[in-house]
Every structure is written in structure tokens, then in C-alpha cells.
Amino acid sequence: MTTTITQSSPRTATRPRLAVLIGSVRADRFGPVPAAWFAQQAREHAALEVEVVDLADYDLSVSLSAGDDVAALGARLAEADAFAVVTPEYNHSFPAGLKSAIDHFHQEWRAKPVAFVSYGGMAGGLRAVEQLRQVFAELHAVTVRDTLSFHNFWGTFDDDGQPVDGAANTAAKQLLDQLTWWAVSLREARDKRPYLN
């Protein structure tokens, strides 16, 4: 599957920047489909600048050593004011590549909101999300309460990459409303008083 990344517009002073992270790096992954859909929903929401960040584009060492790809990904994460992590559930957890990407960075996540779009079988990726909440709490990020989850994902999107259940668009708007509130509030707080830790 080929992933097409649409570049975001230049940063403005008014709209926070959202990074939509594709969390799976497997060759046969489904992640680019819900990621592209959610990114489009976020663009139509119009409160955030949107950028899709595909972790498959970066070679991150499991030893957490520094390198050009680490620096490049770190710069993109540092520019973001909010994150939407698109994750599958692999063996009741989230992908190893996603954990490696998270662990490479610290300041880039701090005092920023994180939302989740998950997919999987019967559980819809929710077990992966619950574990990710604990990981991001350790990094002083704030996870948004609501989650978008696609159960038995192989039948939830049509050939055009759109959810077959129209209620998904309504749920995405609600999640984006919450994420925007946190992104604006935390950016204002960081500007007034840098987060210490």
C-alpha cells in the first residue's frame, strides 16, 4: 500500500498544529486509511493546521541512538501543538515501532494533548489505547478522553477510504472539538509559563 502525504500549510499564529501519526510501520498495514480520513476530517474542522507524520518514513534504532531520521522526526513533533495517534492493536498492545518512536523523545510530547484513532478486531484497538495512555502520562502529555475506534476494521471503510458508518464523522468532530480545546489551552499555558520537568 502506498501512502500519499499531503503537506500542511505554513504555520500561522492563530491555529495550533496537529500531527496525525501513523503508528504502524508494517508493509501490509491498514493505518494510512484511517489516518488519511481523520486528517481530512481535521482539515474540514478548520481549527487546526494538519500534518500527517508516517513513522514508516523514519529509521529509528531500537537502541534509541541519535541520527538524521531521529532529528528530522523530532523537529516535526516539536512543531506540533497536538497529536492524533492512529494505532492498530497487535497482540493486545500497540506496535513496537510506535513505542520506539515515542521513546526517542521527551520534550516534544510534554504538556501537549494526544488523541487516539484505533482499529483492530473485536476490541477495535482499545487495549492498545489504554496502554498508550499510561505511556503518554509518563511523558507528561495529556490524553483526550474520547477515542475513535474501528472494530473489525476490514469492513468499516469503503473503497474510497471513507467509513461505512456515517456516525464516524460526527464522532470525529466531537473528538476534534475536545482536542482543539486542549491544544489551544495548553499552548497558551506553555507560552505564558514553560512546563517544568
C-alpha positions, 0 to 999 in steps of 0.5 A: 500500500502506498501512502500519499502525504499531503503537506500542511500549510505554513504555520500561522499564529492563530491555529495550533498544529496537529500531527496525525501519526501513523503508528504502524510501520508494517508493509501490509498495514491498514493505518494510512486509511484511517489516518488519511480520513481523520486528517481530512476530517481535521482539515474540514474542522478548520481549527487546526493546521494538519500534518500527517507524520508516517513513522514508516518514513523514519529509521529509528534504532531500537537502541534509541541512538541519535541520527538524521531520521531521529532529528528530522522526526523530532523537529516535526513533533516539536512543531506540533501543538497536538497529536492524533495517534492512529494505532492498530492493536497487535497482540493486545498492545500497540506496535513496537515501532510506535513505542520506539518512536515515542521513546526517542523523545521527551520534550516534544510530547510534554504538556501537549494533548494526544488523541487516539484513532484505533482499529483492530478486531473485536476490541477495535484497538482499545487495549492498545489505547489504554496502554498508550495512555499510561505511556503518554502520562509518563511523558507528561502529555495529556490524553483526550478522553474520547477515542475513535475506534474501528472494530473489525476494521476490514469492513468499516471503510469503503473503497474510497477510504471513507467509513461505512458508518456515517456516525464516524464523522460526527464522532470525529468532530466531537473528538476534534472539538475536545482536542482543539480545546486542549491544544489551544489551552495548553499552548497558551499555558506553555507560552505564558509559563514553560512546563517544568520537568 
